[in-house]
């Protein structure tokens, strides 16, 4: 008997099977278990789509394997639920074909050399050897690029397996549940965390989020260490020392909200979430709002799969130059308003994994990102979005933008979408042919 663990929508299901069964039989058993039609599912093993007519023992000699299952939505995914774009797939196929062609050509060249060795034509042989060396060099370059593309899948597989293990076992040990920070302390007193004093918000919903944040951030859940020395819990730190200090937050319980967590912590310089378990967090609104000294964030293991609110998450992070959010899962996020507003130093941002199918509001999202020269949003699904006002307002360095996937059928507000985008020309805006009204918002 073999054991197959299916992972579906973050949950695991163990299926015992006979080694002589076909994968179709096994996957059908699984689909029956979860009450989902097998024809609506796609199954992945080792990063590849399974051929269901194959026998199990033709795929693996192992007794225990893990298979990931997804609903078919005309998209291809890696094992980590990261969507592979046509660009990724086409480049992998092209590079693979190039390498195979080069190998055939090298083989032919070697055959010719062997023939000419018999004729003692040394000059011709030297020329051919040089040609082969050039081909090998080219193949090595293609191989590096191919590995880079394949690592998009491979790297995220490792991360995903780690997160699955945490979900299944509900253990915190593998992540330690810590946040490590560096603060640049120039004053006697600095803010370590937001102390949740009264603030004015635009809606009752945000006030409710704020109250939830109060419940999450308290001394019963956090231990604070300054330069590895535990201190009494406090939102602020006061001492006469100056310069960089290392701060570590250890969480005794899983948080459900990080709303306003580091709100206006203007001395915060860098932050590392690689050991923080965010699996239960549903709200990250205003999380780094006003962190004007923050220049480095490590998000490699950050699980955002349950987050619904990212409103103003990085708003006012004016020292950030590079932001890699390729690990973010945003399938449940409904609000990205002002998410990067006033990130005035931001030069590079990776949003390649962003799923915006449930997002309602993109207003002010990149407003005042005055250092951005180019941005690719070709993976954005805007079918359910109703607000795009001031989306790129104040991005006066922006020279090119890819909005080729944008559909504004349900958008009721495009006001000042490109206000102040003085470097952006219409010919450098990629759009769907039916979306000419987007260009109407761009001044000549």
PyMOL commands that set and color helices and strands:
alter all, ss='L'
color gray80, all
select helices_A, chain A and resi 23-34+38-40+56-59+86-117+122-169+204-216+426-428+436-440
alter helices_A, ss='H'
color red, helices_A
select strands_A, chain A and resi 2-8+11-17+41-45+48-49+64-71+76-77+83-84+178-185+189-191+222-226+229-231+236-238+243-251+268-272+296-298+322-324+348-350+374-376+400-403+429-431
alter strands_A, ss='S'
color yellow, strands_A
deselect
rebuild
show_as cartoon
